[in-house]
Amino acid sequence: MSVTTSTSFNQPSITNSSLPDAQSGLPYSEQLSVSNGVSPYVWDTLYDYTEVTNSNTFPTEAEIPLTTNSDDDGIARIDLDFDFPFYGKLYDHITVCTDGSILFGDEFVYVRNEGDIIATRAITVYSQDLQAYPVDGDGIFYYKDADHLTVRWKTSICGYQAMNLEFAVKIYADSHIEFFYGTGLTAGLVWSAGVSNGSSADCNISQYSNTYDPSGLKTSFTTLDFPYGMSLSTDGIFSGTLSGTDNTWNIKFRVTDSNNISDIKTIPFALQAVLGTPVITAITGGSASATIVWEAVAGAVSYRIYRSADPYSGFTYLDTSSSTSYTDNSVITGNKYFYYITADNSK
């Protein structure tokens, strides 16, 4: 027996199609907007990690012993020589866990299965109830420089000293993540691997998770670049201050209404570098007109012309020019005018 029916609901819809460009070094704030749905709304951003081929070899560089506060259920902090971008935030240090994860808090967290990975902000190479037996040469080892950090575990299962597990992770300053599994590992164990922001919407469980014998496997994760320094408030204000050269990002925004119905939209966002100030080289008067000439500015696509009757205030926008000159045909003979020019790198 079956029933056929139709359903309808008032889904929220993000109405922004683009965002105004940010200017390097200047504070930026823009309110995102939504139609339909039922208020109140909650905003957040999504970050997609994609699992891709890892062509590098198992890292042997990680030889510095890391001292954890326990060989079982222990952690240790590593201060990074770079800011590591992970799910929209930058980290200057990470926490290494004996259970096979890199954590982003300063406390031990149980990450021992796929459910734990989903619920925890973590990079998990091999999740299990692990314990190092130093008498067997077990331990956690690391190497770091300004480009990347390598962490290598040589360990066993808690209470089963004869187990043989060795695996490693490399995290890079550009957000790239690589997993490696050694040779001759104990097979047939239940384990998990993946990267997660602590929710099912922001999580990628590795294709190799719970492989019967992971010996010799390797994989990696990549994500799209994000304008670090920008943040999104829960009420939809996208704000921050960026510095640097011209750049463009595609940012995935999500809004969720009070009925827990969401809309997701990818919106482009660009940064414009601050250009130099054009230097006016000549102003010549004509019959009810004035022509202004200025020096070209490197990187400028167009120029905005402003005018005032006061040299220190009251400037108003006149027009935009794609060349390095402009004729103002709205002057009144006998009046005094002051001009200034700004450079723009957008068309």
N, C-alpha and C positions, 0 to 999 in steps of 0.2 A: 504494500500500500504506500502510495506516495502523494505528496501535495506539491503543486507548483505555484509559486507566488513570486512577487517582485518586492524588492526592498528599496528604500530610498533613505538617504541621510544627508544632512547638511554639512558637507566636508569643508573644512577651512582651506583657504587658498592664499598662498603667498603672492602678493600683487607686485612686488618689485621685479623688474626685468633687468635692471642693472643698478650699480652703485656709483655715486660720484667718485672721481679719482681722489686719492690721498696725495698730499704734497709732502715731500721728504722733510722730516724734522718738525712738522706742524701737527698739533693735536687734531684728531679726526673723530667725528661722531655722526652716526646716521641711524635714524629710527627705521627699522623694517616694518612693513605693513602687511596686514592680513584682512581678507574678507571672508564672510560666511563663517560657519562653525559657531561654537558657543563659547563665549569668554568665561573665565579668564584663559589666556593663552600662555603657553610656556615655550620658549625658544631655546634651541641648542644647535650646535654644528656637528656634522658627521664626518668621519675620517675613514676612508677605505684603504685597508692594507691588502695588497695583492700578493699571493704566494707565487714566486717565480724560481727559475732554475738558479742554483748556486754552483758556479763553475770553479770556485777556489778549493784549495786542498785543506785538509784538517790542520788547524793552526798549532804549531809547535812552539810559538813564541811565548805563550803564557806559562812562565816558570816561577814567578814571584809568589810565594805562599801567602794566602790570605787567612788571617786569624779570625775565626768566628767565635761568638760567645758560647758556642756548644757544637760538638760534632754531630749532634742530633737536634733538630729543630733550632738551629742556630742561624745568626745573620752577621753580616759585616758590611760596613760602609766603604764605598770607594768614591773619592773625590775625582771628578773628571777633569781633563785638560781641555775640554770643549763643552759647549752647551748642546745637550742631546735633545732633539725634537721628537716628541712622542705624543700622539693624539692631541695636538694643538697646544702643548705646553713645552717649555724648555727646562731641562734639568741640568744642574751643575754637579750633582752626585746621584748615585744609585745605591740600592741595598741588595746585596747578594744573599740568597737564601740557600741553606743546605739541601732543601727539597727540590733544587733544580730550576729556580726562577730568579729573575731580576725583578725586584720590587721597587716601588716609587714612594713608599712611606718609610718610616724609620723603625718599624716594628715587624716582628715575625708574623707571617700570615700563612695559614694552611692552604696550599695550592697543590692538590694531589689527584685531581681528576678534571674532566672537561667542564663540569659544573663550576668547580672552583676557579678555573681559568676565566670562564665567562663572567663570574661575579667579582673578579679582582683585576685592578689595573696592574698588569704584569707582562713580562716577556718570559715565557715558560718553555724551556728546552726539553725537559724530561721531568714530568710531575710524578712523584711517588713519595712514600714515606722513606726517605733516604737517610743514611747515616755513614759518615766517614770513619774508617778504622785506620788511624795513622800508622799502626804497627805494620799494615800491609802497603804503606806508601800512599794511602788515600789522602785526599785533601782538596781544597779549592785553590786554584792558581790564576794569576792574571798578568796582563801586560797592557799598558796604556801609553798613548801619545796624543798629539794634538788632532789626529785624524780619527782614531778609533780606540775602542776598549775591547780586549779579548778576555773572557772568563772561561776557565776550563774546570770541570768537575771530574775527579776520579773517586768513585764512591761505591757504596753497596746498599742493599736494602736493610732497613733497621731490623736487627735480630737475625739477619742472614748474611754473615760476614763473607761467605764464600762467593756471593754474587759479584759479578764484574761489570761495572758500568763506567764509561768514560764518554763525555760529550762536552761541547763547547758552544759559545755564542760570541759573535762579534757585532758590536753596535757602532755605527759610524756617525760622524758629525753631520752628514747629509740626510740622516734618518734611516738609512739602509740597515737591515738586520739580517744576519746569517746564522743558521744552525748547522752544527756538524756532529756526527756520531762516529765514535771510534770503531776499531775492528775487534772481533772476538767478544762482543757483548753477550751477556746472559740473555737468552731468548725466552719467549713465552710469558713475559711479565706484562701486567696491565699498567699502562702509562699513557700520558697525554702530552700534547705540545700545542703552542699557539701564542698569539699576541692578543691583548684585550685591553679595552678602556674601562672594563668593569660592567659591561652591559651586553646583552645579546645583539643589540643593534651595532655596536662598535667592537666586534670581536672576529678573529679569524683563527679557527682551529686548523692546525696543519694537516695536510693530506696524509702525512706519515704518522699521525697520532695513533698510538696503540698498534703499530706494526709489530708483527710477531718477532721479527729479528731486525732491528734497525741498524745493525752493523754496517758501517760504510756509507750510510745515507747522509744527505746534506740538502738543505733547502734555504730559501731566503724570502724576505718580505720587503716590499717597497710600497710607498704611498706618494700621493701628490704633494707638492710643496704647499706650504701654508704661510701666510704673512704673520710670522711670530712677532708679538708685540701688539697684535689686535686681539680683542676678546668680544664675546657676545653675552650680554646679560640675559637673564631669563625673561625679561620683558621686551627683548628684541632690539636693544641698543648695541650697535656694532661700533666699537670705539678703540682708540689706542693711538700711539705715535710710532711711525716707521721712519727709518733712515736708510738711505742707499740710493741706488740707481733705478732707472725705470724697470718695472716688472709688472706682470699680470698673473693673477691666480684665479682659479675656478673653485669657488667655495660652496660646499653643500650645506644649506641651511634647512632646518626642520622646525615647524611650528606644530604644537599639539594643543587641541582645545580641551575643555573640561569634560568632554565625553571620551577622551583618550583617542580621538581621531586625528591623524597627522597629515601634513602635506610636506613634501620634500622638494626643494628646488635648488639647482646649481646656478649661482649668480657670479658673473665675472667682477673682479675687483682689481684696480690698477693703482700703482704708485708712480708718481711723477717726481723725478729729481728736481731740486731747486735749480733753476737756471740763473745765469748772471743777469745783471741789470743793464738794459740797453743804455748807451750813452748818446744823448742827443748832440749832433754835430752842427746842425744848422736849423734855423727857423726863418723863413722868408715870408713877407707879407705881400698880398696882392689886393685886388679889388674885392673887398668883402670875403677874403679868404686868407688862410695861412698854411704854408707847407712845412711839415716837420720832417727832418731827416735824421736817422740814428745809425749807430754801428750795429752790424749783425752780431747775434749771440749764438755761440756754438750749441747745437742741439735744438734750437728754436724752430718751430714750424710756423708760428704766427705771432703777432704782437698785438697787445691791447692798448688802446690810446685813451688817456684820461685828461680832463681839462678842468681848470678852476680859475676864478677871478682872484683867488688868494694864493700866495705861494706856499702856504703851510697847511691848508685845510680846504675842505669843500670840493675835492676832486670828484668828478662824475665820469662814468664810462661814456665814451663817444662811439667807438667803433673798433673793429678788428682788421688788421692788415696782414697779408701774407708776404709783403715786401718790407723794405726798410725805409719806407717813406709814407706819408699820409697827408692829404690836403683836407683841411677843415674849411668847409664852405658855409659854416653857420656863424661866422664871426661878425661882429658889428663894428664898423669903422669908428675909431676913437676909443674903444674899450681895450683894456689890457688883459691878456690871457697867459696862463701858465699851464705847461703840459708835462706829463710824465708817461713813460712807456714801460710796460711789463712784457716779458717774454713768456711764451707758452709752447709746450711741446706736444700739444694735442691739436688735431685738425678741427 
